[in-house]
Amino acid sequence: PALVRPLARRLRAFTRSRARLPFAGLTGAALVLGSDVLLRAVVPPDTAVAVPTGVVTSLVGAVFLVVMAARARDTAGAAPAERLHIRSRTVLVVTAAVLVTVLVGLTIAAVLIGDSKLLLGDVVNWAQGRAGRTVSFVLDTRVPRVLAALLAGAALALAGTLIQAVTRNPLADPGILGVTNGAAVGAVLLVTTVPLAGSWSIAAGAFAGAAAAALIVFGLAARGGFRQNRLVLVGFGVATGSAAVVSLLIILTDPFNATKALTWLAGSTYGRTLPDVTPLAVVLAAGLAVAVVRRTELDIVSLDEDTPKLLGLRLGRGRLGFLVLGVLLSATAVSAAGTIGFVGLVAPHAARALVGRRHVRVVPVAVLLGAILVCAADLVGRTVIAPAQLGAGLMTAVIGTPYFLYLLVRGRR
């Protein structure tokens, strides 16, 4: 339809739906058939048979959507300003205490509950090196998974907080903007082509993919001031194209690597080890330190375009630094726990609703909420249909998708 609609400006007959509709159908048929012919012309015959035509149409459609979104005028107004909630220190202390209690209880439950149920005494013996072989095996595989879920949730929440503050867009999120899928491309590319790659190498590949996706999205959306329509549409196009590239990598490489690659896409912590979690812990610690030290600058940048300039802040350099940090956090989270969406969208919103908009309060509360959300999703995914498992990314989507639709409806109002 988007290809046919401009014809109405030149051909009067296409102003009517009865002429436009059948031609749109023919155009769709030509696109699918042309994609299949292009695939067989470019790729060797034995490979073309294995590649679905839908992968090619997704790549073509992603490029088309990004170009259209970058060229189109953004008709949406500025993002609706959230109400300025003035919260007392008591509210912050109570909220933080409740969240810490929930997080500790959830972490204990995640360590003890699974396909094999354990007791706290087993964990104590394991920590002291006096556990039996069965208990040691269970905890050696389960504890890194719990740590990966906790740290990935915290990192994604912090990344979402930084990106929403810098872009001043309530819909900005590493997953929605295609950064998470871009990181998945980098990680899966390394997993499928270099099966023996270590955790630091996979983290570097994920960061490279996330950086490329962020460069496209933020570069094209910055011209319009990071407005909602352009930012979300370009991000969706990049996410769709990245998903098609990941599918192509899985199809064209060694089938034995497909299961490992699909684990990244489902957002699962299955098979994680402590070395896989180490890069994420380092980046998260650095990110928290930067966010705390630069908390006042975050508050100012999130207000408007003029206030930072009046105060003498270099807006461009500050924005770039926060965005790079958000991309790095998202990339390392993907390398440790796969593609988990909507955490960076839900956690900052919930944190601002609970403790107000000052980032000295939002950052710790959002990090706690993100860790709780992903850890709970991973626990439910491991136990609801045990011994089979569901990826944590699937569980977070159950919560995040309705919330994203709610934000869209509220923004239109």
ZAMARGU-4260 file (C-alpha; in steps of 0.2 Angstrom, whole numbers, plus 5000, padded with zeros to 4 digits):
<rodrens>
0) 5000/5000/5000 | 5014/5012/5004 | 5021/5010/4986 | 5004/5012/4978 | 4998/5027/4988
5) 5010/5040/4980 | 5003/5035/4963 | 4987/5044/4967 | 4996/5061/4966 | 5000/5058/4947
10) 4986/5046/4941 | 4969/5052/4945 | 4962/5034/4944 | 4972/5029/4960 | 4963/5041/4971
15) 4949/5029/4972 | 4950/5013/4982 | 4943/5002/4969 | 4958/5005/4958 | 4971/5006/4972
20) 4966/4990/4981 | 4969/4977/4966 | 4985/4986/4961 | 4991/4985/4979 | 4987/4966/4978
25) 4997/4965/4962 | 5012/4975/4969 | 5012/4963/4985 | 5013/4948/4973 | 5027/4956/4963
30) 5037/4959/4979 | 5036/4941/4985 | 5039/4934/4968 | 5053/4946/4965 | 5061/4942/4982
35) 5061/4924/4978 | 5068/4926/4960 | 5082/4938/4968 | 5086/4925/4981 | 5088/4912/4968
40) 5098/4923/4957 | 5111/4929/4970 | 5112/4914/4981 | 5118/4897/4975 | 5104/4885/4971
45) 5108/4872/4985 | 5107/4887/4998 | 5093/4896/4990 | 5082/4881/4993 | 5085/4882/5012
50) 5082/4901/5014 | 5064/4906/5016 | 5057/4919/5005 | 5050/4928/5020 | 5068/4932/5026
55) 5071/4941/5010 | 5055/4951/5011 | 5058/4955/5029 | 5075/4963/5024 | 5068/4972/5010
60) 5053/4978/5020 | 5065/4983/5034 | 5075/4994/5023 | 5059/5002/5015 | 5052/5005/5032
65) 5068/5014/5039 | 5069/5025/5023 | 5051/5029/5024 | 5051/5033/5042 | 5067/5044/5040
70) 5059/5054/5025 | 5041/5056/5033 | 5036/5071/5043 | 5033/5067/5061 | 5015/5072/5064
75) 5015/5067/5082 | 5017/5081/5095 | 5030/5080/5108 | 5030/5066/5120 | 5017/5069/5134
80) 5025/5076/5149 | 5023/5065/5164 | 5016/5072/5180 | 5029/5078/5192 | 5027/5068/5207
85) 5035/5075/5223 | 5039/5060/5234 | 5045/5061/5252 | 5061/5052/5257 | 5050/5040/5267
90) 5042/5034/5251 | 5059/5031/5244 | 5065/5021/5259 | 5049/5011/5260 | 5049/5007/5242
95) 5068/5002/5242 | 5066/4991/5257 | 5051/4982/5250 | 5060/4979/5233 | 5076/4973/5241
100) 5065/4961/5252 | 5056/4955/5237 | 5073/4953/5227 | 5081/4943/5241 | 5066/4932/5243
105) 5065/4929/5224 | 5083/4925/5223 | 5082/4912/5236 | 5067/4904/5228 | 5076/4904/5211
110) 5091/4895/5218 | 5081/4882/5228 | 5067/4879/5215 | 5068/4870/5199 | 5068/4853/5191
115) 5077/4848/5207 | 5071/4856/5223 | 5085/4860/5237 | 5085/4867/5254 | 5095/4881/5261
120) 5107/4869/5270 | 5111/4862/5253 | 5116/4879/5248 | 5127/4882/5263 | 5136/4866/5261
125) 5139/4870/5243 | 5146/4887/5247 | 5158/4878/5260 | 5163/4865/5247 | 5155/4851/5257
130) 5140/4847/5246 | 5137/4830/5237 | 5140/4828/5219 | 5122/4829/5214 | 5119/4845/5224
135) 5135/4853/5217 | 5130/4849/5199 | 5113/4857/5202 | 5120/4873/5210 | 5135/4875/5198
140) 5122/4876/5184 | 5108/4885/5193 | 5117/4899/5202 | 5125/4907/5186 | 5108/4907/5178
145) 5101/4916/5193 | 5115/4929/5192 | 5113/4931/5174 | 5095/4935/5175 | 5097/4947/5190
150) 5111/4956/5181 | 5103/4956/5164 | 5087/4964/5171 | 5096/4977/5181 | 5107/4982/5165
155) 5092/4983/5154 | 5082/4993/5166 | 5097/5005/5168 | 5099/5006/5149 | 5081/5010/5147
160) 5082/5024/5160 | 5097/5032/5151 | 5089/5031/5134 | 5072/5038/5140 | 5080/5052/5149
165) 5092/5057/5134 | 5078/5056/5120 | 5064/5062/5132 | 5053/5049/5124 | 5043/5037/5135
170) 5043/5024/5121 | 5062/5023/5120 | 5068/5006/5125 | 5083/4995/5119 | 5072/4982/5113
175) 5059/4993/5104 | 5072/5003/5096 | 5081/4988/5088 | 5097/4989/5099 | 5093/4972/5107
180) 5090/4964/5091 | 5106/4972/5084 | 5116/4965/5098 | 5108/4948/5095 | 5115/4949/5077
185) 5132/4952/5083 | 5131/4938/5097 | 5123/4925/5085 | 5135/4929/5071 | 5150/4925/5083
190) 5141/4909/5090 | 5137/4902/5073 | 5154/4906/5065 | 5166/4904/5080 | 5158/4891/5091
195) 5172/4891/5103 | 5171/4910/5106 | 5173/4915/5124 | 5161/4926/5134 | 5171/4942/5132
200) 5172/4939/5113 | 5153/4936/5112 | 5150/4952/5122 | 5161/4961/5110 | 5151/4955/5095
205) 5135/4959/5104 | 5141/4977/5107 | 5147/4979/5089 | 5129/4974/5083 | 5121/4985/5096
210) 5132/4999/5091 | 5128/4997/5072 | 5109/4997/5076 | 5110/5012/5088 | 5120/5022/5075
215) 5106/5019/5062 | 5092/5022/5074 | 5098/5037/5083 | 5107/5044/5068 | 5091/5045/5058
220) 5079/5050/5072 | 5090/5064/5079 | 5086/5075/5064 | 5068/5076/5071 | 5073/5078/5089
225) 5070/5060/5093 | 5051/5062/5091 | 5040/5047/5094 | 5034/5042/5077 | 5051/5042/5068
230) 5061/5034/5083 | 5049/5020/5085 | 5047/5016/5066 | 5065/5017/5062 | 5068/5006/5078
235) 5055/4993/5072 | 5062/4993/5055 | 5080/4989/5062 | 5073/4976/5074 | 5064/4967/5059
240) 5079/4967/5048 | 5090/4961/5062 | 5078/4947/5066 | 5079/4942/5047 | 5098/4942/5048
245) 5098/4931/5063 | 5086/4919/5055 | 5098/4919/5039 | 5113/4915/5050 | 5104/4901/5059
250) 5099/4893/5042 | 5115/4895/5033 | 5127/4889/5046 | 5130/4873/5055 | 5114/4866/5061
255) 5122/4860/5077 | 5124/4879/5081 | 5105/4883/5078 | 5100/4877/5096 | 5113/4888/5104
260) 5108/4903/5093 | 5089/4900/5096 | 5093/4901/5115 | 5099/4919/5112 | 5083/4924/5103
265) 5071/4916/5117 | 5080/4926/5130 | 5085/4911/5140 | 5099/4909/5153 | 5101/4891/5150
270) 5119/4885/5150 | 5126/4901/5157 | 5142/4900/5167 | 5151/4912/5179 | 5163/4918/5165
275) 5148/4922/5154 | 5141/4934/5168 | 5158/4942/5172 | 5157/4955/5158 | 5140/4960/5162
280) 5144/4963/5181 | 5159/4974/5176 | 5149/4984/5164 | 5134/4986/5176 | 5145/4992/5190
285) 5153/5005/5178 | 5136/5010/5172 | 5129/5012/5189 | 5144/5023/5195 | 5142/5034/5180
290) 5123/5036/5182 | 5125/5040/5200 | 5140/5053/5197 | 5130/5061/5183 | 5113/5060/5190
295) 5111/5079/5190 | 5116/5080/5172 | 5103/5066/5168 | 5089/5077/5177 | 5094/5092/5166
300) 5095/5083/5150 | 5078/5075/5152 | 5070/5092/5154 | 5071/5101/5136 | 5083/5107/5123
305) 5086/5124/5131 | 5089/5122/5149 | 5106/5112/5147 | 5112/5126/5135 | 5108/5139/5147
310) 5117/5130/5161 | 5132/5128/5150 | 5131/5109/5147 | 5137/5102/5131 | 5121/5093/5126
315) 5128/5084/5111 | 5143/5076/5120 | 5132/5072/5136 | 5119/5063/5125 | 5131/5053/5116
320) 5140/5047/5131 | 5124/5042/5139 | 5118/5033/5123 | 5134/5024/5121 | 5133/5018/5139
325) 5115/5012/5136 | 5120/5003/5121 | 5135/4994/5130 | 5123/4989/5144 | 5111/4982/5132
330) 5124/4973/5122 | 5132/4964/5137 | 5114/4960/5144 | 5111/4951/5127 | 5127/4942/5128
335) 5123/4935/5145 | 5104/4932/5144 | 5099/4933/5126 | 5086/4945/5119 | 5074/4950/5133
340) 5062/4964/5128 | 5052/4977/5137 | 5062/4977/5153 | 5070/4994/5149 | 5052/5001/5145
345) 5043/4995/5160 | 5056/4997/5174 | 5059/5015/5172 | 5041/5020/5170 | 5037/5010/5186
350) 5051/5018/5195 | 5046/5036/5191 | 5028/5032/5196 | 5034/5026/5213 | 5048/5038/5218
355) 5046/5053/5206 | 5057/5059/5192 | 5074/5063/5200 | 5087/5051/5193 | 5095/5049/5210
360) 5080/5040/5215 | 5074/5032/5198 | 5090/5023/5195 | 5091/5012/5210 | 5073/5008/5210
365) 5073/5004/5191 | 5088/4993/5193 | 5079/4983/5207 | 5063/4982/5197 | 5072/4976/5182
370) 5082/4963/5191 | 5065/4957/5200 | 5056/4956/5183 | 5069/4946/5174 | 5073/4934/5188
375) 5054/4931/5191 | 5052/4928/5172 | 5067/4916/5172 | 5060/4907/5187 | 5043/4905/5180
380) 5050/4899/5163 | 5060/4886/5172 | 5046/4879/5183 | 5029/4881/5175 | 5032/4867/5162
385) 5047/4858/5170 | 5057/4849/5165 | 5054/4858/5149 | 5058/4877/5149 | 5052/4894/5142
390) 5064/4908/5139 | 5063/4923/5150 | 5061/4934/5135 | 5044/4926/5132 | 5038/4929/5149
395) 5043/4947/5150 | 5034/4950/5133 | 5018/4944/5141 | 5020/4959/5153 | 5028/4971/5142
400) 5017/4970/5126 | 5001/4976/5135 | 5010/4990/5144 | 5018/4996/5127 | 5001/4997/5120
405) 4994/5006/5135 | 5008/5019/5133 | 5004/5021/5114 | 4985/5024/5118 | 4990/5036/5132
410) 5001/5046/5120 | 4987/5048/5107 | 4976/5055/5121
</rodrens>
